[in-house]
Amino acid sequence: MGLSISQAAPILKEYYTAQRVENMTYKDFPLYAMLPKDKNFYGKVLPMPIQIGNPQGRSAVFATAQANKTSSVYKDFVLTRVRDYALASVDNETAEASENEKGAFIKALTREIDSAIQAATTSLAWALYGDGSGVIGQIAASTTISTAVLQLSSADDVVKFEIGQKICFSAATTGSLRASGATLSVLNVNRDIGSLTLSAALNTITGLAVGDYISVQGDWQAKLSGLAAWIPFVAPTSGDNFFSVDRSVDPTRLGGLRFDGSAFSIEEALVKGLTRCNREGGKPEVVMANYTDWSNLELALGSKVQYMVSQASGRADIGFEGIQVKTNKGVSNVIADPFCPVNYMYGLTLKSFKLYSLKEPVRILDLDGNKILREATADSVELRVGGYYQLGCDAPGHNVVIKLA
């Protein structure tokens, strides 16, 4: 007797335990792996208070201290969740053709589930560096918009693109999409030079121009607020409204530190940026860097380079090797992450961050107990992976973004 879909469900339930999904998703994404996590983001919002000032009833003269008495200064970030989904299908013919080989049937299903988990995790991993806009790249000035070939302004952004994606365009990281969100499909990805071949010429999108920003259809202004949002390189100004807080009243303690190291060598920029963070009370134990910048640092240090390992949050069996950098508050581990933007490094006091999620941040969605659903309009079954989450930081001023040359 063959293995039916209903018989496969218990096997999949046992196979995809929370730890297995965690192992699958942590492997190649160090920032996601190392972030502390809180999987109890229930309710509509999550208030996150932060103290940015102490009472100021202090003076060498008692009467003056009493007259100038103030309370501590608190702000309250009010976090809201975002959603993300990755769906996959297995057609009925493939399922039935493999039913006489139990292993083949499970393999067909698990391959698609594994791929969906990978897609959902990749989406979360790059969003952790983003500003919430959903932007994954920018059209380079060298692109000829009368053709279907798009050159990315940063070739390193190519890791965020896949064949079959439907992408949209915008003139800025805020506002509206070009042509009401009209899309082009990615047909080919040249990962050597960072270019895409699309389903039609770029100028078929009304108004599109070089310098435009790129997002996956449905992601526009719908991703979590990542490092570029919590520690923006441009300081928040008056009127800022970030999770209900105007951070311009104290751009450092509420919006992180910014250090322009473009005039320095990479190792000087790193040490000076981390020292600035130390001055403000931060103790960055990790620095996230793009692979290109990580290798440049390694080459610059030469024989002086020393390596160390940092563990995933709560997982001593998962570690990431990096380059050790000494500061006046200990050592930092510079770790390469494929989604860290090139020419920027993030010095992070990890305990100030937390990834808040409703249950597991990436999981198989099976509220009704079914991991496999029959599709209503196709001869296939559907597999759903997703999550509901938001990144929070209770001490932005203990973290720094360092701009390199």
N, C-alpha and C positions, 0 to 999 in steps of 0.2 A: 504494500500500500504506500502511495506517495505521501509527501509532506504537504499538507494544505496550508493556506495562509493563516487560518485560525490556529493550526497547530504550531506555526512558526512564531506566533506572538509571544508565548511564554519563553521561548528560547531567546528571542531578542531582548525581552525584559531582563533576563539573567545576564545576557551578554553585555548590554549597555548599562552597567551600573554607573553611579555618579563618579566613582573613582576612575573608571575606564574612560569616560568622556573627558574628565579632567586631565588625565594623562595624554589623551589624544590632542586636546586643545592647548596644553601648556608647552609642548615640545619645542616649537620654533618661535614662540612669541614671549620673549623675556619680560617685557613690561607687564603684560597681562598676567604672566605667571607670578611675578614678584609682588604685585599689588595686594595689600590686605583686602579681604572680602567680607562683606556682610550680606548674607542671603535671606534677610528678613525684612526686605523693603515692602511691607504690607501697608495698606491704606493708600490714600490718593497722593499725598505729598510727604516729604520727610524734612522737617525743620532741622537745620544744622547751625546752632549758635557758635559764634566766634568772638572772643574778647580781643579787642585791639588797643585798649587803653586802660591804665590803672587809675584809681582815684587820685585827684590832684589837690586834696586838702593837706598840703605839705609845705612847710616853711620853717626857717630858723626862728621865726617869731610866731608864738602860739596864736595870737589874735589874727594874724594874717592867714595862717593855715586854716583857722576856723572860718574866716570870711571867704576864702577861696575854695572851700570844700566842694568837691564834685563826686559823682559816682563813677564807677568803672564804665568803659565804653564797650558796648556789645553790638554786634550786627547778627542778623539771622538769615543765612542762606536757606531758601525753601526749595529743596530739590524735587524735581518731577522726573518720572521715568520716560524713557524712549523705548520703542519696540524695534525688533529686527527679526527677520524671518529668512530661512533658506529651505526651499521645498525641492523635492525630487520625486521622480516617478519610476516605477518599473512596469512595463507593459505586460498585460496578461499572458500574451503568447510566450514571452521569455520566462515568466513564472511557471506556467504550465509545462513548458518544454523541459524544465529542470526539476520537476516534482519527483521524478523517479530517482533522482540523485539528490538526496537530502542536503549534502554538503554544497552542491552546486546552487540549490535554491537559496540557502542561507547566504552563500557567497554573493549571489546577485543582489540580494536585499542589503546586506551589510556594506557592500561596495558603495551603493547609492547613499546609505545613511552616513557612512564615513565621509563621503564627499560633501554631503550637506552640512555636516558638523564642521568640516574644514572651511567651507564657504562662510558659515555664520561666524566662526572664530576669527577668520581673516578680516571680516568686516568689523568686528569688535576691536581687533588688535590695531588696525590702522586708525580707527575712530578715536582711540585713546590718545592719539597725538593731534587730533584735529580740533577745529574751533566750533564744531556743531553744524557747520554749513553743509557737510556732505561732500565737499570738494576733494577730489583725489588727484588732480593734476591741472596743468595750465598749458594752453597752446603756445608753442614757441614762436618767436618772431620769424623764424626761418621757414615756417609752414606756408605752403601755397594753398590758399583756401578754395581755389578752383579745382583742386584735386581731392581725392579720397584719402590721401596720406597725411596723417597728423603727427607732427613731431612734438614731443613733450618738452617743455622748457627745462625740466629736470629729468634726465634720463633715469634717475633712481626711482622716480614715481611709477615706473613701468610695472613694479611688483604688485600694484593695486589693480591691474587690468587683466581681464581674461577674455578669451574668445567667446562670443555670444552675448556679452554685455550690451545692454541698451543704454546709451549715454546721452546726457543733456548738457546744455551750455548756458553760461551766464556771464555778464560783463563784469560782475563783482561777486564777492562772497556773501553779499546781502542783496535784497531786492528780488526781482523777478527773473525767471528763466527766459532765454531767447525763444521766440516763436511759441509762447505758451507751453513750453516743455517739449517741443518736438525732439525726436530722438534719431540717432543713427546707431547702427549695430557694429560691434567690433568683429571684423572678419579675420584679422591677422595681427599678431603681436610680435614685433621685432625687439627682443629683449637685449640685444647687443647695443643698439643705438637709441632705444627708447622711443620707438615710433609705432603708430597704429595704422592699419588699413581699415577703412570704414566702408559701410554699405553703399555710400553715395558721396559725392563731392561735398565738402564742408559748407560751401556757399549755398547749398540747398536749404540750409537753416537760415531763415531771414535774420539779417543783422549780425550774424556771426562774424567775429574778427579775431585776428591774432591777439594773444594776450587774454582771451576768454578763459574762464574756468570750467572745469569738467566735473560732472557728478553722475552717479548711476541713477537711472530713472527711479523715482520714488524716495530717494535719499535727501533731496534738497531741503535744507533747514530741519532735518528730522533725525540727525545723529546725536549721540551723547556729546556732552561738552568735555573735550579732552584737554590735554596739556596746553594747547594753543589758546584755549578759552580761559583756563584757570591761571595760566602764567603768560599772558599775551606779550609779544615783544614790544608793542606800542602800549604805553601806560594808559589805563582807563581815564577818561576825561569826564567833565561834568555832564550829568544826564545819563551816565552809564546805568544800565539796569540788568544786573546779572543775578539770576535767581532771586529777584526782588531786592537786591542790594546795589546802591550806588557806590562803587568801589573808588571813585575819585576822591573821597574824603581821606583816604589813606591808600594810595595806589600800590604801595609795597606790601603792607600787612594784609590787604584784601585782594591784591592782584599779582603778588609775586615780585621777584627781582628780575631786572633786565641788565645784562652786561654786554656791551658792544666790544667784542674782542677782535674786530676785523683789522685793527692796526697792529696786532701782535701775532707772534707765531702761535701755532695751535696749542702747544704746551703752556705758553705764557697766558693765553686767553683762558684756558681751562683753570689754571691755578688762581689767577686773579678773579675770575668769576666765582669760583668756589669760596675764595677768601671773603669776597663781598657777602656771600650768603652766610658764612660763619659769623660775620660781624652783626648780622641781623638776627642771630640766634639759631640759624639753620645748621644742620649737621648732615649734609647729603652723603648717604652711604653708597649711592649708586649714581652714575652719570650715564644717561642713555645717548647713544650716538649712532649715526648712520654708518653702514659698513664702510663707505668710502672714507669718512672722517676718522673712523676707528683705525683703519689701516694707515692713514696719514699720521696719526698720533704714534702708532707703533713704529713707523719708519723714522719719525722725528726723534723719538727717544733712543733708538738704536740699542746699544749694549746696556743702556740704563733701564730698559723696560723690565718690569716685574709683573707677574700675573697673579690673580687671585680668583676665587670662585664665590659666587653669591647664590643662595638657594631660593627656590620658589617659595612663596608664602605658605607656611605650614607643611612644606614638603621637603624634607632633608634628602630625599632620593632624586630630586630634580634640581640641577645646578647649572649655572652659566658662567663660563670663564671670561674674565675681562682683564683690563690693564689697571694695575694699582697706581693710584695717585695720592700722595701724602698732602694733607692740609693741617692747619693748626688745631683742628678738632678731630684728628684721627686720619683714616684713609677712606678714599672713595674708589669704587670699582667701576671703570668705564666699560660698558657692555654694548656690543653691537646689536641693533635691532633693525630689521629691514624696513620698518615703517617710520623710523625717526627721520624727519626731513633733513636733507643734506645741508651742510653749513650751519646747523644748529645743534647744540647739545643741551640736555636738560639735567641739571643737578638736583636730585630729588631726595628729600627727607621722607622716606616711604611711609613712616608711621603717620604722617599728616594726611595721607591719601587713603581712600577706601572706595572700592567698587561695590556699590550697593545694588542688589538685585532682588527680584521677586523669585525666590527659589534659586536654582542654579542659573548662572548667567547665560550659559549655552547648554541646551538640553533638548531632548526629544519631547515635543509637546503632545502629551497624552492624558489630558484631564479626564477623558472618558474611559481611560484604561486601554485604549487602542493605539498601538504604535503604527499600525497599517490601516489606511482608509481606502475604500473603493471610490474611485473618481466618478462623479455623476455624469460627466460628459465625454468620457474617454474609456477605452478598453484597457484600463491600467489601475494600479493602486498608487496611492500618494503617501509620502513620508514627510513629516513636518518637523523642522528643527527651528528653534528660535529662543528669544529671551527678552526680558523686560528689566532695564537697568539704568543706572546713572553713576557718573564719577563724582565723588565729593572730596573736598579738601578743607580741613579745619584749621590750617595754618599756611595759607598761600605764601606768606612772607618768608617761610623757611625753605623756599625752593627758588631756583634760578634758571633762566634760559640764557644761554651764552651764544651770541652770534659770532661765527667764525668768518674768515676772509671770504 
